[in-house]
Every structure is written in structure tokens, then in C-alpha cells.
Amino acid sequence: MSKYMSCYYFIKALVEAEMTSIINPLEDEIKTTTSYWVKIRNRLYISILNNTINSVVNSVQKKINEI
């Protein structure tokens, strides 16, 4: 595995761990609320966060490569 790929996966794991700390409370609220609005809103937030993981990782990797 190249140095670049190793760093990429390390950064991705860190970002995913942070995202989990944000997503878990949203999922917990989905399970416990009776409000359809809250359920829809939280699912939307989770979807957006999951879709941004690769973008965040690529951005961080690009900045690291510039150093």
C-alpha cells in the first residue's frame, strides 16, 4: 500500500469516527421521537453527513500533500 493510500485510510477513519459521534445522537432521536418532522430532518442530516465524508477526506488529504 502506498504512503498516500495509507494516509488516506487513516484520515478517513478519523473523519468517520467524528461523523459517528454526530450521527449516533441523530439516530437515537429518530428512534425515540414521535415527530415525523424530526425523523425526516435527522435522516436528511445523516444522509448529507454520509455523503460528505469522502469530500472532507479528500480536502484534508490535499492540504496535507501541500505541506
C-alpha positions in Angstrom: 0.0 0.0 0.0 1.4 3.4 -0.9 2.1 6.1 1.7 -0.7 8.2 0.1 -3.3 5.4 0.4 -2.3 4.6 4.0 -2.7 8.3 5.0 -6.0 8.4 3.1 -7.4 5.5 5.1 -6.1 6.9 8.3 -7.8 10.2 7.7 -11.0 8.5 6.5 -11.1 6.5 9.7 -10.7 9.7 11.8 -13.4 11.5 9.9 -15.8 8.6 10.1 -15.2 8.4 13.9 -16.1 12.0 14.2 -19.1 11.6 12.0 -20.3 8.7 14.2 -20.2 11.0 17.2 -22.5 13.3 15.3 -24.8 10.7 13.7 -25.4 8.5 16.7 -27.4 11.1 18.6 -29.4 11.8 15.5 -30.2 8.1 15.1 -31.1 7.9 18.8 -33.5 10.8 18.4 -35.1 9.1 15.4 -35.8 6.0 17.5 -37.3 7.9 20.4 -39.3 10.7 18.9 -42.9 10.6 17.6 -42.4 13.7 15.5 -42.3 12.9 11.8 -40.6 16.2 11.2 -37.7 15.3 13.5 -37.4 11.9 11.9 -37.3 13.4 8.4 -34.9 16.2 9.4 -32.5 13.8 11.1 -32.5 11.4 8.2 -31.7 14.2 5.9 -28.8 15.4 8.2 -27.4 11.8 8.3 -27.6 11.5 4.5 -25.8 14.7 4.0 -23.1 13.8 6.5 -22.6 10.4 5.0 -22.2 12.0 1.5 -19.6 14.5 2.7 -17.2 12.0 4.3 -15.2 11.5 1.0 -15.2 15.2 0.3 -13.8 16.0 3.7 -11.2 13.3 3.5 -10.1 14.4 0.0 -9.9 18.1 1.2 -7.7 17.2 4.2 -5.5 14.9 2.1 -5.0 17.7 -0.4 -3.9 20.1 2.3 -1.5 17.6 3.8 0.0 17.0 0.4 0.6 20.7 0.0 2.7 20.8 3.2 
